[in-house]
């Protein structure tokens, strides 16, 4: 689970793929709140900056497979 609580608006918080252990924004279910996670083209997930707000996301139990080069 990923939780965000903010008293006011702020800059989006970037979460690189290695922080999320392979989980993708597209597989995160919004359990509470109104704003979904956003995934940038470079694969970094952004926690939204709208506020005041409270969100809870459930990350998929099966993280995306990493490609080995």
PDB file of N, H, CA, C and O in Angstrom:
ATOM      1  N   UNK A   1       0.843  -1.170   0.000  1.00  0.00           N
ATOM      2  CA  UNK A   1       0.000   0.000   0.000  1.00  0.00           C
ATOM      3  C   UNK A   1       0.888   1.232   0.000  1.00  0.00           C
ATOM      4  O   UNK A   1       1.998   1.240   0.532  1.00  0.00           O
ATOM      5  N   UNK A   2       0.357   2.256  -0.611  1.00  0.00           N
ATOM      6  H   UNK A   2      -0.544   2.250  -1.044  1.00  0.00           H
ATOM      7  CA  UNK A   2       1.024   3.549  -0.661  1.00  0.00           C
ATOM      8  C   UNK A   2       0.003   4.570  -0.187  1.00  0.00           C
ATOM      9  O   UNK A   2      -1.125   4.597  -0.678  1.00  0.00           O
ATOM     10  N   UNK A   3       0.392   5.410   0.766  1.00  0.00           N
ATOM     11  H   UNK A   3       1.309   5.388   1.165  1.00  0.00           H
ATOM     12  CA  UNK A   3      -0.523   6.385   1.363  1.00  0.00           C
ATOM     13  C   UNK A   3       0.076   7.776   1.228  1.00  0.00           C
ATOM     14  O   UNK A   3       1.278   7.973   1.405  1.00  0.00           O
ATOM     15  N   UNK A   4      -0.792   8.745   0.907  1.00  0.00           N
ATOM     16  H   UNK A   4      -1.768   8.586   0.763  1.00  0.00           H
ATOM     17  CA  UNK A   4      -0.369  10.150   0.850  1.00  0.00           C
ATOM     18  C   UNK A   4      -1.381  10.985   1.599  1.00  0.00           C
ATOM     19  O   UNK A   4      -2.585  10.870   1.371  1.00  0.00           O
ATOM     20  N   UNK A   5      -0.892  11.826   2.495  1.00  0.00           N
ATOM     21  H   UNK A   5       0.086  11.919   2.680  1.00  0.00           H
ATOM     22  CA  UNK A   5      -1.733  12.796   3.200  1.00  0.00           C
ATOM     23  C   UNK A   5      -1.049  14.149   3.077  1.00  0.00           C
ATOM     24  O   UNK A   5       0.131  14.286   3.399  1.00  0.00           O
ATOM     25  N   UNK A   6      -1.792  15.151   2.608  1.00  0.00           N
ATOM     26  H   UNK A   6      -2.751  15.040   2.346  1.00  0.00           H
ATOM     27  CA  UNK A   6      -1.204  16.482   2.461  1.00  0.00           C
ATOM     28  C   UNK A   6      -2.180  17.541   2.942  1.00  0.00           C
ATOM     29  O   UNK A   6      -3.388  17.436   2.728  1.00  0.00           O
ATOM     30  N   UNK A   7      -1.649  18.548   3.585  1.00  0.00           N
ATOM     31  H   UNK A   7      -0.668  18.634   3.758  1.00  0.00           H
ATOM     32  CA  UNK A   7      -2.475  19.661   4.077  1.00  0.00           C
ATOM     33  C   UNK A   7      -2.761  20.685   2.985  1.00  0.00           C
ATOM     34  O   UNK A   7      -3.759  21.403   3.028  1.00  0.00           O
ATOM     35  N   UNK A   8      -1.856  20.736   1.999  1.00  0.00           N
ATOM     36  H   UNK A   8      -1.045  20.153   1.963  1.00  0.00           H
ATOM     37  CA  UNK A   8      -2.028  21.701   0.897  1.00  0.00           C
ATOM     38  C   UNK A   8      -1.335  21.163  -0.345  1.00  0.00           C
ATOM     39  O   UNK A   8      -0.624  20.160  -0.298  1.00  0.00           O
ATOM     40  N   UNK A   9      -1.559  21.848  -1.447  1.00  0.00           N
ATOM     41  H   UNK A   9      -2.137  22.663  -1.485  1.00  0.00           H
ATOM     42  CA  UNK A   9      -0.938  21.435  -2.706  1.00  0.00           C
ATOM     43  C   UNK A   9       0.583  21.518  -2.600  1.00  0.00           C
ATOM     44  O   UNK A   9       1.122  22.350  -1.870  1.00  0.00           O
ATOM     45  N   UNK A  10       1.268  20.638  -3.344  1.00  0.00           N
ATOM     46  H   UNK A  10       0.830  19.963  -3.937  1.00  0.00           H
ATOM     47  CA  UNK A  10       2.725  20.588  -3.346  1.00  0.00           C
ATOM     48  C   UNK A  10       3.175  20.059  -4.698  1.00  0.00           C
ATOM     49  O   UNK A  10       2.354  19.634  -5.512  1.00  0.00           O
ATOM     50  N   UNK A  11       4.464  20.087  -4.931  1.00  0.00           N
ATOM     51  H   UNK A  11       5.131  20.433  -4.270  1.00  0.00           H
ATOM     52  CA  UNK A  11       4.982  19.527  -6.175  1.00  0.00           C
ATOM     53  C   UNK A  11       4.773  18.014  -6.160  1.00  0.00           C
ATOM     54  O   UNK A  11       4.856  17.392  -5.101  1.00  0.00           O
ATOM     55  N   UNK A  12       4.502  17.416  -7.321  1.00  0.00           N
ATOM     56  H   UNK A  12       4.435  17.921  -8.182  1.00  0.00           H
ATOM     57  CA  UNK A  12       4.399  15.952  -7.368  1.00  0.00           C
ATOM     58  C   UNK A  12       5.689  15.312  -6.848  1.00  0.00           C
ATOM     59  O   UNK A  12       6.781  15.845  -7.044  1.00  0.00           O
ATOM     60  N   UNK A  13       5.548  14.174  -6.189  1.00  0.00           N
ATOM     61  H   UNK A  13       4.661  13.741  -6.029  1.00  0.00           H
ATOM     62  CA  UNK A  13       6.693  13.466  -5.617  1.00  0.00           C
ATOM     63  C   UNK A  13       7.083  12.327  -6.562  1.00  0.00           C
ATOM     64  O   UNK A  13       6.298  11.401  -6.764  1.00  0.00           O
ATOM     65  N   UNK A  14       8.287  12.384  -7.144  1.00  0.00           N
ATOM     66  H   UNK A  14       8.925  13.137  -6.980  1.00  0.00           H
ATOM     67  CA  UNK A  14       8.715  11.321  -8.054  1.00  0.00           C
ATOM     68  C   UNK A  14       9.188  10.089  -7.291  1.00  0.00           C
ATOM     69  O   UNK A  14       9.922  10.197  -6.309  1.00  0.00           O
ATOM     70  N   UNK A  15       8.760   8.922  -7.752  1.00  0.00           N
ATOM     71  H   UNK A  15       8.164   8.834  -8.550  1.00  0.00           H
ATOM     72  CA  UNK A  15       9.194   7.650  -7.181  1.00  0.00           C
ATOM     73  C   UNK A  15       9.805   6.823  -8.298  1.00  0.00           C
ATOM     74  O   UNK A  15       9.076   6.289  -9.133  1.00  0.00           O
ATOM     75  N   UNK A  16      11.141   6.705  -8.334  1.00  0.00           N
ATOM     76  H   UNK A  16      11.733   7.139  -7.656  1.00  0.00           H
ATOM     77  CA  UNK A  16      11.786   5.903  -9.374  1.00  0.00           C
ATOM     78  C   UNK A  16      11.371   4.439  -9.282  1.00  0.00           C
ATOM     79  O   UNK A  16      10.975   3.979  -8.211  1.00  0.00           O
ATOM     80  N   UNK A  17      11.455   3.698 -10.388  1.00  0.00           N
ATOM     81  H   UNK A  17      11.776   4.071 -11.258  1.00  0.00           H
ATOM     82  CA  UNK A  17      11.034   2.289 -10.393  1.00  0.00           C
ATOM     83  C   UNK A  17      11.682   1.446  -9.298  1.00  0.00           C
ATOM     84  O   UNK A  17      11.035   0.554  -8.750  1.00  0.00           O
ATOM     85  N   UNK A  18      12.952   1.712  -8.968  1.00  0.00           N
ATOM     86  H   UNK A  18      13.478   2.437  -9.414  1.00  0.00           H
ATOM     87  CA  UNK A  18      13.616   0.894  -7.952  1.00  0.00           C
ATOM     88  C   UNK A  18      13.022   1.111  -6.553  1.00  0.00           C
ATOM     89  O   UNK A  18      13.114   0.226  -5.702  1.00  0.00           O
ATOM     90  N   UNK A  19      12.426   2.259  -6.315  1.00  0.00           N
ATOM     91  H   UNK A  19      12.352   2.978  -7.007  1.00  0.00           H
ATOM     92  CA  UNK A  19      11.762   2.515  -5.027  1.00  0.00           C
ATOM     93  C   UNK A  19      10.479   1.690  -4.923  1.00  0.00           C
ATOM     94  O   UNK A  19      10.137   1.200  -3.847  1.00  0.00           O
ATOM     95  N   UNK A  20       9.776   1.541  -6.038  1.00  0.00           N
ATOM     96  H   UNK A  20      10.053   1.939  -6.912  1.00  0.00           H
ATOM     97  CA  UNK A  20       8.511   0.799  -6.046  1.00  0.00           C
ATOM     98  C   UNK A  20       8.702  -0.691  -6.317  1.00  0.00           C
ATOM     99  O   UNK A  20       7.723  -1.423  -6.462  1.00  0.00           O
ATOM    100  N   UNK A  21       9.950  -1.146  -6.387  1.00  0.00           N
ATOM    101  H   UNK A  21      10.746  -0.551  -6.270  1.00  0.00           H
ATOM    102  CA  UNK A  21      10.268  -2.568  -6.547  1.00  0.00           C
ATOM    103  C   UNK A  21       9.577  -3.203  -7.754  1.00  0.00           C
ATOM    104  O   UNK A  21       9.156  -4.358  -7.699  1.00  0.00           O
ATOM    105  N   UNK A  22       9.465  -2.443  -8.841  1.00  0.00           N
ATOM    106  H   UNK A  22       9.807  -1.504  -8.886  1.00  0.00           H
ATOM    107  CA  UNK A  22       8.899  -2.984 -10.070  1.00  0.00           C
ATOM    108  C   UNK A  22       7.410  -2.780 -10.240  1.00  0.00           C
ATOM    109  O   UNK A  22       6.862  -3.116 -11.290  1.00  0.00           O
ATOM    110  N   UNK A  23       6.737  -2.235  -9.233  1.00  0.00           N
ATOM    111  H   UNK A  23       7.182  -1.962  -8.380  1.00  0.00           H
ATOM    112  CA  UNK A  23       5.303  -1.991  -9.371  1.00  0.00           C
ATOM    113  C   UNK A  23       5.077  -0.833 -10.332  1.00  0.00           C
ATOM    114  O   UNK A  23       5.900   0.079 -10.409  1.00  0.00           O
ATOM    115  N   UNK A  24       3.969  -0.862 -11.066  1.00  0.00           N
ATOM    116  H   UNK A  24       3.301  -1.604 -11.004  1.00  0.00           H
ATOM    117  CA  UNK A  24       3.649   0.164 -12.057  1.00  0.00           C
ATOM    118  C   UNK A  24       2.439   0.968 -11.603  1.00  0.00           C
ATOM    119  O   UNK A  24       1.562   0.445 -10.916  1.00  0.00           O
ATOM    120  N   UNK A  25       2.393   2.240 -11.985  1.00  0.00           N
ATOM    121  H   UNK A  25       3.106   2.665 -12.543  1.00  0.00           H
ATOM    122  CA  UNK A  25       1.257   3.090 -11.641  1.00  0.00           C
ATOM    123  C   UNK A  25      -0.025   2.551 -12.255  1.00  0.00           C
ATOM    124  O   UNK A  25      -1.101   2.685 -11.673  1.00  0.00           O
ATOM    125  N   UNK A  26       0.088   1.946 -13.421  1.00  0.00           N
ATOM    126  H   UNK A  26       0.962   1.837 -13.893  1.00  0.00           H
ATOM    127  CA  UNK A  26      -1.104   1.453 -14.112  1.00  0.00           C
ATOM    128  C   UNK A  26      -1.746   0.277 -13.391  1.00  0.00           C
ATOM    129  O   UNK A  26      -2.917  -0.026 -13.623  1.00  0.00           O
ATOM    130  N   UNK A  27      -0.992  -0.390 -12.518  1.00  0.00           N
ATOM    131  H   UNK A  27      -0.041  -0.144 -12.330  1.00  0.00           H
ATOM    132  CA  UNK A  27      -1.548  -1.532 -11.801  1.00  0.00           C
ATOM    133  C   UNK A  27      -1.936  -1.180 -10.366  1.00  0.00           C
ATOM    134  O   UNK A  27      -2.363  -2.056  -9.614  1.00  0.00           O
ATOM    135  N   UNK A  28      -1.795   0.080  -9.977  1.00  0.00           N
ATOM    136  H   UNK A  28      -1.449   0.792 -10.588  1.00  0.00           H
ATOM    137  CA  UNK A  28      -2.142   0.504  -8.622  1.00  0.00           C
ATOM    138  C   UNK A  28      -3.638   0.827  -8.556  1.00  0.00           C
ATOM    139  O   UNK A  28      -4.151   1.617  -9.348  1.00  0.00           O
ATOM    140  N   UNK A  29      -4.314   0.211  -7.613  1.00  0.00           N
ATOM    141  H   UNK A  29      -3.897  -0.431  -6.969  1.00  0.00           H
ATOM    142  CA  UNK A  29      -5.749   0.462  -7.429  1.00  0.00           C
ATOM    143  C   UNK A  29      -5.939   1.563  -6.402  1.00  0.00           C
ATOM    144  O   UNK A  29      -5.414   1.481  -5.292  1.00  0.00           O
ATOM    145  N   UNK A  30      -6.680   2.583  -6.766  1.00  0.00           N
ATOM    146  H   UNK A  30      -7.106   2.649  -7.669  1.00  0.00           H
ATOM    147  CA  UNK A  30      -6.998   3.673  -5.847  1.00  0.00           C
ATOM    148  C   UNK A  30      -8.088   3.187  -4.901  1.00  0.00           C
ATOM    149  O   UNK A  30      -9.233   2.995  -5.312  1.00  0.00           O
ATOM    150  N   UNK A  31      -7.736   2.990  -3.638  1.00  0.00           N
ATOM    151  H   UNK A  31      -6.806   3.146  -3.304  1.00  0.00           H
ATOM    152  CA  UNK A  31      -8.699   2.494  -2.647  1.00  0.00           C
ATOM    153  C   UNK A  31      -9.460   3.620  -1.977  1.00  0.00           C
ATOM    154  O   UNK A  31     -10.624   3.458  -1.613  1.00  0.00           O
ATOM    155  N   UNK A  32      -8.805   4.765  -1.813  1.00  0.00           N
ATOM    156  H   UNK A  32      -7.859   4.897  -2.109  1.00  0.00           H
ATOM    157  CA  UNK A  32      -9.442   5.909  -1.168  1.00  0.00           C
ATOM    158  C   UNK A  32      -8.868   7.172  -1.766  1.00  0.00           C
ATOM    159  O   UNK A  32      -7.663   7.256  -2.002  1.00  0.00           O
ATOM    160  N   UNK A  33      -9.708   8.149  -2.012  1.00  0.00           N
ATOM    161  H   UNK A  33     -10.687   8.080  -1.820  1.00  0.00           H
ATOM    162  CA  UNK A  33      -9.274   9.410  -2.593  1.00  0.00           C
ATOM    163  C   UNK A  33      -9.781   9.547  -4.009  1.00  0.00           C
ATOM    164  O   UNK A  33     -10.607   8.763  -4.476  1.00  0.00           O
ATOM    165  N   UNK A  34      -9.260  10.574  -4.690  1.00  0.00           N
ATOM    166  H   UNK A  34      -8.589  11.211  -4.310  1.00  0.00           H
ATOM    167  CA  UNK A  34      -9.766  10.866  -6.028  1.00  0.00           C
ATOM    168  C   UNK A  34      -8.699  10.944  -7.101  1.00  0.00           C
ATOM    169  O   UNK A  34      -9.025  10.931  -8.288  1.00  0.00           O
ATOM    170  N   UNK A  35      -7.430  11.024  -6.716  1.00  0.00           N
ATOM    171  H   UNK A  35      -7.165  11.034  -5.752  1.00  0.00           H
ATOM    172  CA  UNK A  35      -6.379  11.279  -7.696  1.00  0.00           C
ATOM    173  C   UNK A  35      -5.512  10.032  -7.890  1.00  0.00           C
ATOM    174  O   UNK A  35      -4.912   9.550  -6.929  1.00  0.00           O
ATOM    175  N   UNK A  36      -5.436   9.501  -9.117  1.00  0.00           N
ATOM    176  H   UNK A  36      -5.923   9.893  -9.898  1.00  0.00           H
ATOM    177  CA  UNK A  36      -4.607   8.317  -9.359  1.00  0.00           C
ATOM    178  C   UNK A  36      -3.120   8.670  -9.410  1.00  0.00           C
ATOM    179  O   UNK A  36      -2.753   9.835  -9.569  1.00  0.00           O
ATOM    180  N   UNK A  37      -2.279   7.659  -9.275  1.00  0.00           N
ATOM    181  H   UNK A  37      -2.577   6.714  -9.147  1.00  0.00           H
ATOM    182  CA  UNK A  37      -0.851   7.841  -9.505  1.00  0.00           C
ATOM    183  C   UNK A  37      -0.636   8.111 -10.983  1.00  0.00           C
ATOM    184  O   UNK A  37      -1.443   7.709 -11.822  1.00  0.00           O
ATOM    185  N   UNK A  38       0.453   8.789 -11.295  1.00  0.00           N
ATOM    186  H   UNK A  38       1.108   9.115 -10.614  1.00  0.00           H
ATOM    187  CA  UNK A  38       0.773   9.076 -12.690  1.00  0.00           C
ATOM    188  C   UNK A  38       2.120   8.464 -13.030  1.00  0.00           C
ATOM    189  O   UNK A  38       3.050   8.504 -12.224  1.00  0.00           O
ATOM    190  N   UNK A  39       2.221   7.898 -14.220  1.00  0.00           N
ATOM    191  H   UNK A  39       1.465   7.865 -14.874  1.00  0.00           H
ATOM    192  CA  UNK A  39       3.505   7.341 -14.662  1.00  0.00           C
ATOM    193  C   UNK A  39       4.028   8.157 -15.828  1.00  0.00           C
ATOM    194  O   UNK A  39       3.348   8.316 -16.842  1.00  0.00           O
ATOM    195  N   UNK A  40       5.244   8.676 -15.678  1.00  0.00           N
ATOM    196  H   UNK A  40       5.796   8.547 -14.855  1.00  0.00           H
ATOM    197  CA  UNK A  40       5.868   9.463 -16.734  1.00  0.00           C
ATOM    198  C   UNK A  40       6.432   8.530 -17.810  1.00  0.00           C
ATOM    199  O   UNK A  40       6.600   7.336 -17.560  1.00  0.00           O
ATOM    200  N   UNK A  41       6.723   9.053 -18.991  1.00  0.00           N
ATOM    201  H   UNK A  41       6.587  10.023 -19.194  1.00  0.00           H
ATOM    202  CA  UNK A  41       7.289   8.220 -20.059  1.00  0.00           C
ATOM    203  C   UNK A  41       8.609   7.542 -19.676  1.00  0.00           C
ATOM    204  O   UNK A  41       8.947   6.498 -20.233  1.00  0.00           O
ATOM    205  N   UNK A  42       9.351   8.120 -18.737  1.00  0.00           N
ATOM    206  H   UNK A  42       9.076   8.968 -18.284  1.00  0.00           H
ATOM    207  CA  UNK A  42      10.627   7.522 -18.329  1.00  0.00           C
ATOM    208  C   UNK A  42      10.454   6.436 -17.267  1.00  0.00           C
ATOM    209  O   UNK A  42      11.446   5.909 -16.763  1.00  0.00           O
ATOM    210  N   UNK A  43       9.205   6.091 -16.919  1.00  0.00           N
ATOM    211  H   UNK A  43       8.400   6.518 -17.329  1.00  0.00           H
ATOM    212  CA  UNK A  43       8.940   5.020 -15.963  1.00  0.00           C
ATOM    213  C   UNK A  43       8.845   5.462 -14.519  1.00  0.00           C
ATOM    214  O   UNK A  43       8.523   4.657 -13.646  1.00  0.00           O
ATOM    215  N   UNK A  44       9.121   6.731 -14.253  1.00  0.00           N
ATOM    216  H   UNK A  44       9.383   7.385 -14.963  1.00  0.00           H
ATOM    217  CA  UNK A  44       9.019   7.251 -12.887  1.00  0.00           C
ATOM    218  C   UNK A  44       7.549   7.494 -12.561  1.00  0.00           C
ATOM    219  O   UNK A  44       6.822   8.106 -13.343  1.00  0.00           O
ATOM    220  N   UNK A  45       7.124   7.011 -11.408  1.00  0.00           N
ATOM    221  H   UNK A  45       7.714   6.513 -10.773  1.00  0.00           H
ATOM    222  CA  UNK A  45       5.755   7.216 -10.952  1.00  0.00           C
ATOM    223  C   UNK A  45       5.721   8.495 -10.131  1.00  0.00           C
ATOM    224  O   UNK A  45       6.608   8.735  -9.312  1.00  0.00           O
ATOM    225  N   UNK A  46       4.704   9.310 -10.348  1.00  0.00           N
ATOM    226  H   UNK A  46       3.984   9.114 -11.014  1.00  0.00           H
ATOM    227  CA  UNK A  46       4.557  10.531  -9.568  1.00  0.00           C
ATOM    228  C   UNK A  46       3.347  10.431  -8.660  1.00  0.00           C
ATOM    229  O   UNK A  46       2.238  10.118  -9.093  1.00  0.00           O
ATOM    230  N   UNK A  47       3.592  10.709  -7.379  1.00  0.00           N
ATOM    231  H   UNK A  47       4.493  10.964  -7.027  1.00  0.00           H
ATOM    232  CA  UNK A  47       2.495  10.864  -6.431  1.00  0.00           C
ATOM    233  C   UNK A  47       1.961  12.270  -6.670  1.00  0.00           C
ATOM    234  O   UNK A  47       2.738  13.225  -6.638  1.00  0.00           O
ATOM    235  N   UNK A  48       0.658  12.430  -6.909  1.00  0.00           N
ATOM    236  H   UNK A  48       0.028  11.654  -6.935  1.00  0.00           H
ATOM    237  CA  UNK A  48       0.109  13.726  -7.278  1.00  0.00           C
ATOM    238  C   UNK A  48       0.303  14.778  -6.191  1.00  0.00           C
ATOM    239  O   UNK A  48       0.487  14.454  -5.018  1.00  0.00           O
ATOM    240  N   UNK A  49       0.257  16.044  -6.606  1.00  0.00           N
ATOM    241  H   UNK A  49       0.108  16.306  -7.559  1.00  0.00           H
ATOM    242  CA  UNK A  49       0.499  17.149  -5.690  1.00  0.00           C
ATOM    243  C   UNK A  49      -0.729  17.953  -5.320  1.00  0.00           C
ATOM    244  O   UNK A  49      -0.615  18.980  -4.652  1.00  0.00           O
ATOM    245  N   UNK A  50      -1.906  17.505  -5.743  1.00  0.00           N
ATOM    246  H   UNK A  50      -1.999  16.671  -6.286  1.00  0.00           H
ATOM    247  CA  UNK A  50      -3.114  18.235  -5.394  1.00  0.00           C
ATOM    248  C   UNK A  50      -3.315  18.181  -3.879  1.00  0.00           C
ATOM    249  O   UNK A  50      -2.893  17.232  -3.218  1.00  0.00           O
ATOM    250  N   UNK A  51      -3.958  19.204  -3.348  1.00  0.00           N
ATOM    251  H   UNK A  51      -4.301  19.975  -3.885  1.00  0.00           H
ATOM    252  CA  UNK A  51      -4.191  19.175  -1.909  1.00  0.00           C
ATOM    253  C   UNK A  51      -5.114  20.292  -1.485  1.00  0.00           C
ATOM    254  O   UNK A  51      -5.372  21.212  -2.261  1.00  0.00           O
ATOM    255  N   UNK A  52      -5.608  20.228  -0.279  1.00  0.00           N
ATOM    256  H   UNK A  52      -5.398  19.481   0.351  1.00  0.00           H
ATOM    257  CA  UNK A  52      -5.380  19.156   0.680  1.00  0.00           C
ATOM    258  C   UNK A  52      -6.026  17.862   0.192  1.00  0.00           C
ATOM    259  O   UNK A  52      -7.048  17.875  -0.494  1.00  0.00           O
ATOM    260  N   UNK A  53      -5.403  16.748   0.564  1.00  0.00           N
ATOM    261  H   UNK A  53      -4.573  16.737   1.121  1.00  0.00           H
ATOM    262  CA  UNK A  53      -5.880  15.480   0.030  1.00  0.00           C
ATOM    263  C   UNK A  53      -5.360  14.307   0.847  1.00  0.00           C
ATOM    264  O   UNK A  53      -4.380  14.413   1.585  1.00  0.00           O
ATOM    265  N   UNK A  54      -6.055  13.181   0.685  1.00  0.00           N
ATOM    266  H   UNK A  54      -6.850  13.095   0.086  1.00  0.00           H
ATOM    267  CA  UNK A  54      -5.634  11.924   1.306  1.00  0.00           C
ATOM    268  C   UNK A  54      -5.969  10.820   0.325  1.00  0.00           C
ATOM    269  O   UNK A  54      -7.119  10.686  -0.094  1.00  0.00           O
ATOM    270  N   UNK A  55      -4.972  10.026  -0.047  1.00  0.00           N
ATOM    271  H   UNK A  55      -4.038  10.135   0.293  1.00  0.00           H
ATOM    272  CA  UNK A  55      -5.175   8.917  -0.973  1.00  0.00           C
ATOM    273  C   UNK A  55      -4.510   7.659  -0.427  1.00  0.00           C
ATOM    274  O   UNK A  55      -3.513   7.718   0.293  1.00  0.00           O
ATOM    275  N   UNK A  56      -5.091   6.521  -0.793  1.00  0.00           N
ATOM    276  H   UNK A  56      -5.900   6.473  -1.378  1.00  0.00           H
ATOM    277  CA  UNK A  56      -4.509   5.216  -0.488  1.00  0.00           C
ATOM    278  C   UNK A  56      -4.560   4.395  -1.768  1.00  0.00           C
ATOM    279  O   UNK A  56      -5.623   4.228  -2.366  1.00  0.00           O
ATOM    280  N   UNK A  57      -3.406   3.886  -2.184  1.00  0.00           N
ATOM    281  H   UNK A  57      -2.543   4.022  -1.698  1.00  0.00           H
ATOM    282  CA  UNK A  57      -3.328   3.032  -3.362  1.00  0.00           C
ATOM    283  C   UNK A  57      -2.864   1.659  -2.936  1.00  0.00           C
ATOM    284  O   UNK A  57      -1.996   1.526  -2.074  1.00  0.00           O
ATOM    285  N   UNK A  58      -3.446   0.631  -3.545  1.00  0.00           N
ATOM    286  H   UNK A  58      -4.152   0.738  -4.245  1.00  0.00           H
ATOM    287  CA  UNK A  58      -2.969  -0.736  -3.338  1.00  0.00           C
ATOM    288  C   UNK A  58      -2.134  -1.103  -4.551  1.00  0.00           C
ATOM    289  O   UNK A  58      -2.613  -1.070  -5.685  1.00  0.00           O
ATOM    290  N   UNK A  59      -0.889  -1.451  -4.302  1.00  0.00           N
ATOM    291  H   UNK A  59      -0.500  -1.478  -3.381  1.00  0.00           H
ATOM    292  CA  UNK A  59      -0.010  -1.843  -5.397  1.00  0.00           C
ATOM    293  C   UNK A  59      -0.289  -3.289  -5.761  1.00  0.00           C
ATOM    294  O   UNK A  59      -0.548  -4.122  -4.892  1.00  0.00           O
ATOM    295  N   UNK A  60      -0.233  -3.577  -7.037  1.00  0.00           N
ATOM    296  H   UNK A  60      -0.022  -2.900  -7.742  1.00  0.00           H
ATOM    297  CA  UNK A  60      -0.477  -4.922  -7.537  1.00  0.00           C
ATOM    298  C   UNK A  60       0.428  -5.915  -6.806  1.00  0.00           C
ATOM    299  O   UNK A  60       1.592  -5.613  -6.541  1.00  0.00           O
ATOM    300  N   UNK A  61      -0.096  -7.086  -6.482  1.00  0.00           N
ATOM    301  H   UNK A  61      -1.041  -7.331  -6.697  1.00  0.00           H
ATOM    302  CA  UNK A  61       0.699  -8.074  -5.750  1.00  0.00           C
ATOM    303  C   UNK A  61       1.739  -8.749  -6.628  1.00  0.00           C
ATOM    304  O   UNK A  61       2.655  -9.390  -6.113  1.00  0.00           O
ATOM    305  N   UNK A  62       1.614  -8.617  -7.945  1.00  0.00           N
ATOM    306  H   UNK A  62       0.869  -8.096  -8.363  1.00  0.00           H
ATOM    307  CA  UNK A  62       2.592  -9.203  -8.857  1.00  0.00           C
ATOM    308  C   UNK A  62       3.307  -8.079  -9.594  1.00  0.00           C
ATOM    309  O   UNK A  62       2.782  -7.568 -10.583  1.00  0.00           O
ATOM    310  N   UNK A  63       4.503  -7.676  -9.134  1.00  0.00           N
ATOM    311  H   UNK A  63       4.929  -8.091  -8.330  1.00  0.00           H
ATOM    312  CA  UNK A  63       5.202  -6.578  -9.797  1.00  0.00           C
ATOM    313  C   UNK A  63       5.547  -6.920 -11.233  1.00  0.00           C
ATOM    314  O   UNK A  63       5.639  -8.089 -11.607  1.00  0.00           O
ATOM    315  N   UNK A  64       5.737  -5.883 -12.027  1.00  0.00           N
ATOM    316  H   UNK A  64       5.662  -4.933 -11.723  1.00  0.00           H
ATOM    317  CA  UNK A  64       6.104  -6.067 -13.435  1.00  0.00           C
ATOM    318  C   UNK A  64       7.440  -6.790 -13.530  1.00  0.00           C
ATOM    319  O   UNK A  64       8.345  -6.545 -12.733  1.00  0.00           O
ATOM    320  N   UNK A  65       7.557  -7.668 -14.495  1.00  0.00           N
ATOM    321  H   UNK A  65       6.822  -7.867 -15.143  1.00  0.00           H
ATOM    322  CA  UNK A  65       8.803  -8.408 -14.708  1.00  0.00           C
ATOM    323  C   UNK A  65       9.855  -7.465 -15.274  1.00  0.00           C
ATOM    324  O   UNK A  65       9.586  -6.697 -16.198  1.00  0.00           O
ATOM    325  N   UNK A  66      11.026  -7.530 -14.722  1.00  0.00           N
ATOM    326  H   UNK A  66      11.244  -8.154 -13.971  1.00  0.00           H
ATOM    327  CA  UNK A  66      12.129  -6.706 -15.232  1.00  0.00           C
ATOM    328  C   UNK A  66      12.772  -7.409 -16.418  1.00  0.00           C
ATOM    329  O   UNK A  66      12.972  -8.623 -16.408  1.00  0.00           O
ATOM    330  N   UNK A  67      13.086  -6.629 -17.428  1.00  0.00           N
ATOM    331  H   UNK A  67      12.923  -5.642 -17.436  1.00  0.00           H
ATOM    332  CA  UNK A  67      13.741  -7.206 -18.606  1.00  0.00           C
ATOM    333  C   UNK A  67      15.238  -7.242 -18.361  1.00  0.00           C
ATOM    334  O   UNK A  67      15.822  -6.276 -17.870  1.00  0.00           O
ATOM    335  N   UNK A  68      15.849  -8.353 -18.705  1.00  0.00           N
ATOM    336  H   UNK A  68      15.374  -9.138 -19.104  1.00  0.00           H
ATOM    337  CA  UNK A  68      17.293  -8.495 -18.562  1.00  0.00           C
ATOM    338  C   UNK A  68      17.917  -8.337 -19.933  1.00  0.00           C
ATOM    339  O   UNK A  68      17.528  -9.010 -20.888  1.00  0.00           O
ATOM    340  N   UNK A  69      18.885  -7.447 -20.022  1.00  0.00           N
ATOM    341  H   UNK A  69      19.201  -6.900 -19.247  1.00  0.00           H
ATOM    342  CA  UNK A  69      19.558  -7.197 -21.314  1.00  0.00           C
ATOM    343  C   UNK A  69      20.783  -8.043 -21.463  1.00  0.00           C
ATOM    344  O   UNK A  69      21.468  -7.963 -22.483  1.00  0.00           O
TER     345      UNK A  69
END
